[in-house]
Amino acid sequence: MSRAPLVSDTAMVMAAGLGKRMLPLTATTPKPLIEVAGKKLIDHMIDHLADAGIARAVVNVHYLPEQIEAYLAGRTDPSVAFSDERDELLETGGGMVKAWRAGLLPDPFFCVNSDNIWIDGPRNTLLDLSDAWDPARMDALLLLVPKERAHQHHGKGDFHLESDGRLRRRGKDEDSAPYIFIGAQIAAHRLLRDAPDGPFSTNLLWDRAIAEGRLFGVVHAGEWFDLGTPQAIAPAEARLAALAGDA
């Protein structure tokens, strides 16, 4: 059976962060190059891109950028371009906007975190994200996971998912929300319109999209691992080994 074409051939890969919570491992190594389960974090993500058929990765760099650039120099599937943030760390929103204004990102584009590990469900998760994209209704489509499939994550949850797929945030008076954003989305250029200059969080753009009824979510069918600290690595590796043994 033929599958629907991907909505974009390009993914932005967020790799510019300082990785402070992962100290001391990140004292001399950028977090995307930390190894987990025999593979560097950025390779876990870029392999998902290649498996989905995404042809081009736009990787932003700031902290120890030469290491990331040298490591990815020979990568061809997908091909790699860089968005240079050496002069100023722009955060998630500012990083997306800089790459967009430089003409590196088509409309729409995938955007993924480089320090993210997930296990796909029945098929590549990015294909599920692509199939659910509707440009007439959406400025962004976020990948979510329910708490029970979020390993090593201790937060209160990020979003509620309405019956029509729209998202609303956990309220300030709520102890929890059922879904966690796991660092992958499809974004339209419309999301980035009138964005400020300099560093800012994507939350600023998401909040506007929520107010306009144009922020949507898709639930990941597999498992996800929160790798925010060095202590999260060993249990993640144990679970990944168990899953590989069951395959």
C-alpha atoms as an extended CHARMM CRD file, in Angstrom:
* protein
*
       247  EXT
         1         1  MET       CA              0.0000000000        0.0000000000        0.0000000000  PROA      1               0.0000000000
         2         2  SER       CA              1.4270000000        3.3850000000       -0.9600000000  PROA      2               0.0000000000
         3         3  ARG       CA              1.6380000000        5.9890000000        1.7680000000  PROA      3               0.0000000000
         4         4  ALA       CA              0.6810000000        9.6520000000        1.5810000000  PROA      4               0.0000000000
         5         5  PRO       CA              3.5720000000       11.9510000000        0.6660000000  PROA      5               0.0000000000
         6         6  LEU       CA              5.3100000000       13.7770000000        3.4950000000  PROA      6               0.0000000000
         7         7  VAL       CA              4.0770000000       17.3170000000        4.0200000000  PROA      7               0.0000000000
         8         8  SER       CA              7.6940000000       18.5340000000        4.0640000000  PROA      8               0.0000000000
         9         9  ASP       CA             11.1170000000       17.2450000000        3.0600000000  PROA      9               0.0000000000
        10        10  THR       CA             12.8890000000       19.3420000000        5.7220000000  PROA      10              0.0000000000
        11        11  ALA       CA             13.2420000000       19.1530000000        9.5000000000  PROA      11              0.0000000000
        12        12  MET       CA             14.8550000000       21.6720000000       11.7940000000  PROA      12              0.0000000000
        13        13  VAL       CA             16.9000000000       19.8900000000       14.4700000000  PROA      13              0.0000000000
        14        14  MET       CA             17.3370000000       21.8740000000       17.6770000000  PROA      14              0.0000000000
        15        15  ALA       CA             20.9270000000       21.3510000000       18.8300000000  PROA      15              0.0000000000
        16        16  ALA       CA             22.0300000000       24.7360000000       20.1790000000  PROA      16              0.0000000000
        17        17  GLY       CA             21.2120000000       24.4060000000       23.8880000000  PROA      17              0.0000000000
        18        18  LEU       CA             23.7350000000       24.4950000000       26.7340000000  PROA      18              0.0000000000
        19        19  GLY       CA             22.5820000000       21.2260000000       28.3170000000  PROA      19              0.0000000000
        20        20  LYS       CA             23.1820000000       22.5310000000       31.8540000000  PROA      20              0.0000000000
        21        21  ARG       CA             21.0430000000       19.8740000000       33.5480000000  PROA      21              0.0000000000
        22        22  MET       CA             23.2300000000       17.2070000000       31.9460000000  PROA      22              0.0000000000
        23        23  LEU       CA             26.4030000000       18.4540000000       33.6600000000  PROA      23              0.0000000000
        24        24  PRO       CA             29.0910000000       17.2180000000       34.1960000000  PROA      24              0.0000000000
        25        25  LEU       CA             28.6780000000       15.2560000000       30.9220000000  PROA      25              0.0000000000
        26        26  THR       CA             28.1650000000       18.4590000000       28.9580000000  PROA      26              0.0000000000
        27        27  ALA       CA             31.1590000000       20.3120000000       30.3950000000  PROA      27              0.0000000000
        28        28  THR       CA             33.2020000000       19.4110000000       27.3210000000  PROA      28              0.0000000000
        29        29  THR       CA             30.6190000000       17.7290000000       25.0500000000  PROA      29              0.0000000000
        30        30  PRO       CA             27.4120000000       19.2410000000       23.6460000000  PROA      30              0.0000000000
        31        31  LYS       CA             24.3410000000       17.3390000000       24.7980000000  PROA      31              0.0000000000
        32        32  PRO       CA             23.3850000000       16.1080000000       21.2860000000  PROA      32              0.0000000000
        33        33  LEU       CA             26.6690000000       14.1710000000       21.2040000000  PROA      33              0.0000000000
        34        34  ILE       CA             26.1340000000       12.3830000000       24.5330000000  PROA      34              0.0000000000
        35        35  GLU       CA             25.8580000000        8.6430000000       23.9210000000  PROA      35              0.0000000000
        36        36  VAL       CA             22.8140000000        6.6700000000       25.0630000000  PROA      36              0.0000000000
        37        37  ALA       CA             22.3180000000        2.9840000000       24.2440000000  PROA      37              0.0000000000
        38        38  GLY       CA             25.3430000000        2.9050000000       21.9710000000  PROA      38              0.0000000000
        39        39  LYS       CA             24.2830000000        5.8650000000       19.8390000000  PROA      39              0.0000000000
        40        40  LYS       CA             24.6740000000        9.6140000000       20.1450000000  PROA      40              0.0000000000
        41        41  LEU       CA             21.4850000000       11.4470000000       20.9930000000  PROA      41              0.0000000000
        42        42  ILE       CA             21.4230000000       13.3870000000       17.7390000000  PROA      42              0.0000000000
        43        43  ASP       CA             21.7360000000       10.1500000000       15.7680000000  PROA      43              0.0000000000
        44        44  HSD       CA             18.6770000000        8.6980000000       17.5080000000  PROA      44              0.0000000000
        45        45  MET       CA             16.6890000000       11.6250000000       16.1120000000  PROA      45              0.0000000000
        46        46  ILE       CA             18.2860000000       11.9830000000       12.6870000000  PROA      46              0.0000000000
        47        47  ASP       CA             17.7950000000        8.2540000000       12.0920000000  PROA      47              0.0000000000
        48        48  HSD       CA             14.0550000000        8.8130000000       12.6510000000  PROA      48              0.0000000000
        49        49  LEU       CA             14.1700000000       11.5570000000       10.0160000000  PROA      49              0.0000000000
        50        50  ALA       CA             15.9390000000        9.3110000000        7.5200000000  PROA      50              0.0000000000
        51        51  ASP       CA             13.5320000000        6.4460000000        8.1690000000  PROA      51              0.0000000000
        52        52  ALA       CA             10.5720000000        8.7480000000        7.5030000000  PROA      52              0.0000000000
        53        53  GLY       CA             12.0670000000        9.8820000000        4.2000000000  PROA      53              0.0000000000
        54        54  ILE       CA             12.9300000000       13.4300000000        5.2530000000  PROA      54              0.0000000000
        55        55  ALA       CA             15.6760000000       14.5860000000        2.8990000000  PROA      55              0.0000000000
        56        56  ARG       CA             17.1730000000       17.5930000000        4.6800000000  PROA      56              0.0000000000
        57        57  ALA       CA             18.0230000000       18.4680000000        8.2800000000  PROA      57              0.0000000000
        58        58  VAL       CA             18.6910000000       22.0640000000        9.3340000000  PROA      58              0.0000000000
        59        59  VAL       CA             20.6920000000       21.8640000000       12.5640000000  PROA      59              0.0000000000
        60        60  ASN       CA             21.1190000000       24.9680000000       14.7200000000  PROA      60              0.0000000000
        61        61  VAL       CA             24.3450000000       25.2510000000       16.7290000000  PROA      61              0.0000000000
        62        62  HSD       CA             25.6160000000       27.4780000000       19.5320000000  PROA      62              0.0000000000
        63        63  TYR       CA             27.3640000000       25.5650000000       22.3440000000  PROA      63              0.0000000000
        64        64  LEU       CA             30.5780000000       23.8250000000       21.2260000000  PROA      64              0.0000000000
        65        65  PRO       CA             29.3370000000       24.1300000000       17.6350000000  PROA      65              0.0000000000
        66        66  GLU       CA             32.5210000000       22.8540000000       15.9970000000  PROA      66              0.0000000000
        67        67  GLN       CA             31.9980000000       19.4310000000       17.5840000000  PROA      67              0.0000000000
        68        68  ILE       CA             28.4910000000       19.0890000000       16.1580000000  PROA      68              0.0000000000
        69        69  GLU       CA             29.5020000000       20.3960000000       12.7380000000  PROA      69              0.0000000000
        70        70  ALA       CA             32.4600000000       18.0160000000       12.5410000000  PROA      70              0.0000000000
        71        71  TYR       CA             30.4090000000       15.0450000000       13.6890000000  PROA      71              0.0000000000
        72        72  LEU       CA             27.6690000000       15.6210000000       11.1020000000  PROA      72              0.0000000000
        73        73  ALA       CA             30.0130000000       16.5830000000        8.2730000000  PROA      73              0.0000000000
        74        74  GLY       CA             29.7120000000       13.2190000000        6.5540000000  PROA      74              0.0000000000
        75        75  ARG       CA             25.9700000000       12.7580000000        7.0270000000  PROA      75              0.0000000000
        76        76  THR       CA             24.1010000000       12.4560000000        3.7140000000  PROA      76              0.0000000000
        77        77  ASP       CA             20.8030000000       10.7780000000        4.6810000000  PROA      77              0.0000000000
        78        78  PRO       CA             19.3610000000       13.2240000000        5.3500000000  PROA      78              0.0000000000
        79        79  SER       CA             21.6670000000       15.9480000000        4.0940000000  PROA      79              0.0000000000
        80        80  VAL       CA             22.6460000000       18.4760000000        6.7580000000  PROA      80              0.0000000000
        81        81  ALA       CA             22.7180000000       22.2750000000        6.7040000000  PROA      81              0.0000000000
        82        82  PHE       CA             23.5340000000       24.4660000000        9.7030000000  PROA      82              0.0000000000
        83        83  SER       CA             21.8880000000       27.5200000000       11.2130000000  PROA      83              0.0000000000
        84        84  ASP       CA             24.6730000000       29.3140000000       13.0730000000  PROA      84              0.0000000000
        85        85  GLU       CA             23.7760000000       30.8200000000       16.4510000000  PROA      85              0.0000000000
        86        86  ARG       CA             27.3360000000       31.2370000000       17.7060000000  PROA      86              0.0000000000
        87        87  ASP       CA             26.8340000000       34.9360000000       18.4140000000  PROA      87              0.0000000000
        88        88  GLU       CA             23.6710000000       34.5270000000       20.4820000000  PROA      88              0.0000000000
        89        89  LEU       CA             21.6720000000       31.6110000000       21.8400000000  PROA      89              0.0000000000
        90        90  LEU       CA             18.2080000000       32.2840000000       20.4670000000  PROA      90              0.0000000000
        91        91  GLU       CA             16.0960000000       29.7180000000       22.3710000000  PROA      91              0.0000000000
        92        92  THR       CA             13.5520000000       27.5970000000       20.5420000000  PROA      92              0.0000000000
        93        93  GLY       CA             11.4100000000       30.3030000000       18.9860000000  PROA      93              0.0000000000
        94        94  GLY       CA             14.2650000000       32.5870000000       18.0570000000  PROA      94              0.0000000000
        95        95  GLY       CA             16.1630000000       29.6780000000       16.5400000000  PROA      95              0.0000000000
        96        96  MET       CA             13.2550000000       28.7200000000       14.3200000000  PROA      96              0.0000000000
        97        97  VAL       CA             12.7450000000       32.3080000000       13.2130000000  PROA      97              0.0000000000
        98        98  LYS       CA             16.4150000000       32.8140000000       12.3290000000  PROA      98              0.0000000000
        99        99  ALA       CA             16.4690000000       29.6870000000       10.1480000000  PROA      99              0.0000000000
       100       100  TRP       CA             13.1550000000       30.7240000000        8.5240000000  PROA      100             0.0000000000
       101       101  ARG       CA             14.3360000000       34.2520000000        7.7640000000  PROA      101             0.0000000000
       102       102  ALA       CA             17.5190000000       32.7830000000        6.2660000000  PROA      102             0.0000000000
       103       103  GLY       CA             15.4000000000       30.8230000000        3.7800000000  PROA      103             0.0000000000
       104       104  LEU       CA             16.3280000000       27.4330000000        5.2360000000  PROA      104             0.0000000000
       105       105  LEU       CA             12.8300000000       26.2560000000        6.1440000000  PROA      105             0.0000000000
       106       106  PRO       CA             10.0030000000       25.4980000000        3.6620000000  PROA      106             0.0000000000
       107       107  ASP       CA              6.3260000000       25.8930000000        4.4870000000  PROA      107             0.0000000000
       108       108  PRO       CA              5.5660000000       23.7900000000        6.4710000000  PROA      108             0.0000000000
       109       109  PHE       CA              8.5510000000       22.1080000000        8.1370000000  PROA      109             0.0000000000
       110       110  PHE       CA              9.1880000000       19.5190000000       10.8150000000  PROA      110             0.0000000000
       111       111  CYS       CA             10.9800000000       20.6840000000       13.9580000000  PROA      111             0.0000000000
       112       112  VAL       CA             12.5220000000       18.1790000000       16.3870000000  PROA      112             0.0000000000
       113       113  ASN       CA             14.7420000000       18.2470000000       19.4430000000  PROA      113             0.0000000000
       114       114  SER       CA             18.1660000000       16.6680000000       19.0330000000  PROA      114             0.0000000000
       115       115  ASP       CA             18.2410000000       15.2290000000       22.5600000000  PROA      115             0.0000000000
       116       116  ASN       CA             15.0400000000       13.2510000000       22.2060000000  PROA      116             0.0000000000
       117       117  ILE       CA             14.6240000000        9.4620000000       22.2370000000  PROA      117             0.0000000000
       118       118  TRP       CA             11.3960000000        7.7170000000       21.4470000000  PROA      118             0.0000000000
       119       119  ILE       CA             10.3800000000        4.2570000000       20.3030000000  PROA      119             0.0000000000
       120       120  ASP       CA              7.9720000000        4.2350000000       17.3770000000  PROA      120             0.0000000000
       121       121  GLY       CA              4.6140000000        2.5570000000       17.5480000000  PROA      121             0.0000000000
       122       122  PRO       CA              3.3700000000        0.4870000000       14.5880000000  PROA      122             0.0000000000
       123       123  ARG       CA              5.1990000000        2.7910000000       12.1630000000  PROA      123             0.0000000000
       124       124  ASN       CA              7.4680000000        5.8400000000       12.0810000000  PROA      124             0.0000000000
       125       125  THR       CA              5.9160000000        8.4900000000       14.3030000000  PROA      125             0.0000000000
       126       126  LEU       CA              6.8020000000       11.3310000000       11.9430000000  PROA      126             0.0000000000
       127       127  LEU       CA              4.5810000000        9.7310000000        9.3040000000  PROA      127             0.0000000000
       128       128  ASP       CA              1.6670000000        9.8770000000       11.7470000000  PROA      128             0.0000000000
       129       129  LEU       CA              2.4350000000       13.5380000000       12.3570000000  PROA      129             0.0000000000
       130       130  SER       CA              2.5800000000       14.2070000000        8.6140000000  PROA      130             0.0000000000
       131       131  ASP       CA             -0.6960000000       12.4190000000        7.8970000000  PROA      131             0.0000000000
       132       132  ALA       CA             -2.5050000000       14.4750000000       10.5530000000  PROA      132             0.0000000000
       133       133  TRP       CA             -1.3250000000       17.8500000000        9.2230000000  PROA      133             0.0000000000
       134       134  ASP       CA             -4.0800000000       20.1490000000        7.9270000000  PROA      134             0.0000000000
       135       135  PRO       CA             -2.7690000000       23.5470000000        6.7870000000  PROA      135             0.0000000000
       136       136  ALA       CA             -6.2530000000       25.0040000000        6.5780000000  PROA      136             0.0000000000
       137       137  ARG       CA             -6.7620000000       24.5690000000       10.3170000000  PROA      137             0.0000000000
       138       138  MET       CA             -3.2790000000       24.4220000000       11.8370000000  PROA      138             0.0000000000
       139       139  ASP       CA             -0.3580000000       26.7170000000       12.5500000000  PROA      139             0.0000000000
       140       140  ALA       CA              1.4420000000       23.9350000000       14.4160000000  PROA      140             0.0000000000
       141       141  LEU       CA              0.8650000000       20.2690000000       15.1600000000  PROA      141             0.0000000000
       142       142  LEU       CA              2.6270000000       18.9430000000       18.2660000000  PROA      142             0.0000000000
       143       143  LEU       CA              3.6440000000       15.3790000000       19.1210000000  PROA      143             0.0000000000
       144       144  LEU       CA              2.3880000000       14.3690000000       22.5770000000  PROA      144             0.0000000000
       145       145  VAL       CA              2.7200000000       11.3780000000       24.8370000000  PROA      145             0.0000000000
       146       146  PRO       CA              0.5170000000       10.3810000000       27.7950000000  PROA      146             0.0000000000
       147       147  LYS       CA              2.2850000000       10.3390000000       31.1620000000  PROA      147             0.0000000000
       148       148  GLU       CA              2.2470000000        6.5580000000       31.4430000000  PROA      148             0.0000000000
       149       149  ARG       CA              4.5260000000        6.2850000000       28.4160000000  PROA      149             0.0000000000
       150       150  ALA       CA              6.8880000000        9.0960000000       29.4370000000  PROA      150             0.0000000000
       151       151  HSD       CA              9.8350000000        7.4190000000       31.1280000000  PROA      151             0.0000000000
       152       152  GLN       CA             11.8530000000        9.3900000000       33.7220000000  PROA      152             0.0000000000
       153       153  HSD       CA              9.5490000000       12.3780000000       33.3330000000  PROA      153             0.0000000000
       154       154  HSD       CA              8.3650000000       13.9640000000       36.5640000000  PROA      154             0.0000000000
       155       155  GLY       CA              6.5360000000       17.0620000000       35.3470000000  PROA      155             0.0000000000
       156       156  LYS       CA              2.8690000000       17.9050000000       35.7440000000  PROA      156             0.0000000000
       157       157  GLY       CA              2.0270000000       17.5840000000       32.0540000000  PROA      157             0.0000000000
       158       158  ASP       CA              1.6840000000       20.2800000000       29.4230000000  PROA      158             0.0000000000
       159       159  PHE       CA             -1.5740000000       20.0320000000       27.5180000000  PROA      159             0.0000000000
       160       160  HSD       CA             -5.1490000000       18.8380000000       27.3470000000  PROA      160             0.0000000000
       161       161  LEU       CA             -6.2160000000       17.4090000000       23.9820000000  PROA      161             0.0000000000
       162       162  GLU       CA             -9.7360000000       18.3240000000       22.9280000000  PROA      162             0.0000000000
       163       163  SER       CA            -11.9540000000       15.9560000000       20.9500000000  PROA      163             0.0000000000
       164       164  ASP       CA            -11.2550000000       17.8620000000       17.7170000000  PROA      164             0.0000000000
       165       165  GLY       CA             -7.4740000000       17.6730000000       18.2280000000  PROA      165             0.0000000000
       166       166  ARG       CA             -7.0030000000       21.2290000000       19.4560000000  PROA      166             0.0000000000
       167       167  LEU       CA             -4.7460000000       21.8360000000       22.4320000000  PROA      167             0.0000000000
       168       168  ARG       CA             -5.1820000000       23.8540000000       25.5800000000  PROA      168             0.0000000000
       169       169  ARG       CA             -2.5780000000       24.3170000000       28.2590000000  PROA      169             0.0000000000
       170       170  ARG       CA             -2.6350000000       23.0100000000       31.8000000000  PROA      170             0.0000000000
       171       171  GLY       CA             -4.2440000000       25.7630000000       33.8080000000  PROA      171             0.0000000000
       172       172  LYS       CA             -2.4220000000       27.5130000000       36.6190000000  PROA      172             0.0000000000
       173       173  ASP       CA             -4.9000000000       26.0630000000       39.1080000000  PROA      173             0.0000000000
       174       174  GLU       CA             -4.5700000000       22.4980000000       37.7530000000  PROA      174             0.0000000000
       175       175  ASP       CA             -2.2930000000       19.9440000000       39.3900000000  PROA      175             0.0000000000
       176       176  SER       CA             -1.7790000000       18.0190000000       36.1700000000  PROA      176             0.0000000000
       177       177  ALA       CA             -2.5260000000       17.6420000000       32.4720000000  PROA      177             0.0000000000
       178       178  PRO       CA             -2.5780000000       14.2770000000       30.6920000000  PROA      178             0.0000000000
       179       179  TYR       CA             -0.1970000000       14.9690000000       27.7960000000  PROA      179             0.0000000000
       180       180  ILE       CA              3.4510000000       15.9810000000       27.5030000000  PROA      180             0.0000000000
       181       181  PHE       CA              5.0260000000       17.6360000000       24.4790000000  PROA      181             0.0000000000
       182       182  ILE       CA              7.9480000000       15.4490000000       23.3970000000  PROA      182             0.0000000000
       183       183  GLY       CA              9.9540000000       17.7330000000       21.1670000000  PROA      183             0.0000000000
       184       184  ALA       CA              8.5700000000       17.1770000000       17.6750000000  PROA      184             0.0000000000
       185       185  GLN       CA              6.1370000000       19.2570000000       15.6710000000  PROA      185             0.0000000000
       186       186  ILE       CA              5.1300000000       20.4510000000       12.2370000000  PROA      186             0.0000000000
       187       187  ALA       CA              5.0570000000       24.2420000000       11.9500000000  PROA      187             0.0000000000
       188       188  ALA       CA              3.7510000000       26.5720000000        9.2600000000  PROA      188             0.0000000000
       189       189  HSD       CA              5.3240000000       29.8790000000        8.3430000000  PROA      189             0.0000000000
       190       190  ARG       CA              2.1010000000       31.4340000000        9.6240000000  PROA      190             0.0000000000
       191       191  LEU       CA              3.1290000000       30.4070000000       13.1540000000  PROA      191             0.0000000000
       192       192  LEU       CA              6.2860000000       32.5270000000       12.8290000000  PROA      192             0.0000000000
       193       193  ARG       CA              4.6660000000       35.6880000000       11.4720000000  PROA      193             0.0000000000
       194       194  ASP       CA              5.3850000000       38.9630000000       13.2900000000  PROA      194             0.0000000000
       195       195  ALA       CA              7.8410000000       37.1600000000       15.5720000000  PROA      195             0.0000000000
       196       196  PRO       CA             10.1550000000       39.2680000000       17.7250000000  PROA      196             0.0000000000
       197       197  ASP       CA             13.8670000000       39.5410000000       17.0960000000  PROA      197             0.0000000000
       198       198  GLY       CA             16.3570000000       37.8360000000       19.3680000000  PROA      198             0.0000000000
       199       199  PRO       CA             15.8560000000       35.0190000000       21.8840000000  PROA      199             0.0000000000
       200       200  PHE       CA             12.3760000000       33.8250000000       22.8200000000  PROA      200             0.0000000000
       201       201  SER       CA             10.5140000000       30.5950000000       23.5070000000  PROA      201             0.0000000000
       202       202  THR       CA              8.2160000000       28.8980000000       21.0160000000  PROA      202             0.0000000000
       203       203  ASN       CA              5.6180000000       29.1070000000       23.7980000000  PROA      203             0.0000000000
       204       204  LEU       CA              5.0080000000       32.7010000000       22.7290000000  PROA      204             0.0000000000
       205       205  LEU       CA              3.9200000000       31.5340000000       19.2760000000  PROA      205             0.0000000000
       206       206  TRP       CA              1.9770000000       28.5620000000       20.6040000000  PROA      206             0.0000000000
       207       207  ASP       CA             -0.0320000000       30.7730000000       22.9450000000  PROA      207             0.0000000000
       208       208  ARG       CA             -1.1410000000       32.9160000000       20.0130000000  PROA      208             0.0000000000
       209       209  ALA       CA             -2.0420000000       29.7840000000       18.0410000000  PROA      209             0.0000000000
       210       210  ILE       CA             -4.0750000000       28.4710000000       20.9860000000  PROA      210             0.0000000000
       211       211  ALA       CA             -5.9580000000       31.7720000000       21.1850000000  PROA      211             0.0000000000
       212       212  GLU       CA             -6.7240000000       31.4960000000       17.4750000000  PROA      212             0.0000000000
       213       213  GLY       CA             -7.7370000000       27.8200000000       17.7190000000  PROA      213             0.0000000000
       214       214  ARG       CA             -4.8330000000       26.7320000000       15.5150000000  PROA      214             0.0000000000
       215       215  LEU       CA             -2.5960000000       24.6600000000       17.8280000000  PROA      215             0.0000000000
       216       216  PHE       CA             -3.2460000000       20.9150000000       17.4800000000  PROA      216             0.0000000000
       217       217  GLY       CA             -1.7650000000       17.7060000000       18.8190000000  PROA      217             0.0000000000
       218       218  VAL       CA             -1.1870000000       14.0770000000       17.8350000000  PROA      218             0.0000000000
       219       219  VAL       CA             -0.6140000000       11.3150000000       20.3890000000  PROA      219             0.0000000000
       220       220  HSD       CA              2.5720000000        9.2830000000       19.9690000000  PROA      220             0.0000000000
       221       221  ALA       CA              1.8140000000        5.5630000000       19.7380000000  PROA      221             0.0000000000
       222       222  GLY       CA              5.0820000000        4.3760000000       21.3060000000  PROA      222             0.0000000000
       223       223  GLU       CA              7.2700000000        5.2280000000       24.2790000000  PROA      223             0.0000000000
       224       224  TRP       CA              9.3480000000        8.3140000000       25.0960000000  PROA      224             0.0000000000
       225       225  PHE       CA             12.3700000000        8.9050000000       27.3230000000  PROA      225             0.0000000000
       226       226  ASP       CA             13.0690000000       12.1460000000       29.1730000000  PROA      226             0.0000000000
       227       227  LEU       CA             16.8600000000       12.4770000000       29.2070000000  PROA      227             0.0000000000
       228       228  GLY       CA             17.2930000000       15.7020000000       31.1140000000  PROA      228             0.0000000000
       229       229  THR       CA             19.9360000000       14.5370000000       33.5910000000  PROA      229             0.0000000000
       230       230  PRO       CA             22.8090000000       12.0140000000       33.7290000000  PROA      230             0.0000000000
       231       231  GLN       CA             20.7780000000        9.9090000000       36.1640000000  PROA      231             0.0000000000
       232       232  ALA       CA             18.1290000000        9.3220000000       33.4790000000  PROA      232             0.0000000000
       233       233  ILE       CA             20.5310000000        7.5450000000       31.1330000000  PROA      233             0.0000000000
       234       234  ALA       CA             20.9000000000        4.1610000000       32.8710000000  PROA      234             0.0000000000
       235       235  PRO       CA             17.1530000000        3.4540000000       33.2950000000  PROA      235             0.0000000000
       236       236  ALA       CA             16.5380000000        4.5710000000       29.7040000000  PROA      236             0.0000000000
       237       237  GLU       CA             19.2350000000        2.2020000000       28.4560000000  PROA      237             0.0000000000
       238       238  ALA       CA             17.7680000000       -0.6520000000       30.5090000000  PROA      238             0.0000000000
       239       239  ARG       CA             14.3000000000       -0.1030000000       29.0630000000  PROA      239             0.0000000000
       240       240  LEU       CA             15.6360000000        0.2230000000       25.5180000000  PROA      240             0.0000000000
       241       241  ALA       CA             17.5880000000       -3.0170000000       25.9370000000  PROA      241             0.0000000000
       242       242  ALA       CA             14.4670000000       -4.7770000000       27.2220000000  PROA      242             0.0000000000
       243       243  LEU       CA             12.4470000000       -3.5400000000       24.2690000000  PROA      243             0.0000000000
       244       244  ALA       CA             15.1660000000       -4.6840000000       21.8560000000  PROA      244             0.0000000000
       245       245  GLY       CA             15.1350000000       -8.1080000000       23.4920000000  PROA      245             0.0000000000
       246       246  ASP       CA             11.3680000000       -8.3740000000       23.0300000000  PROA      246             0.0000000000
       247       247  ALA       CA             11.5750000000       -7.4660000000       19.3250000000  PROA      247             0.0000000000
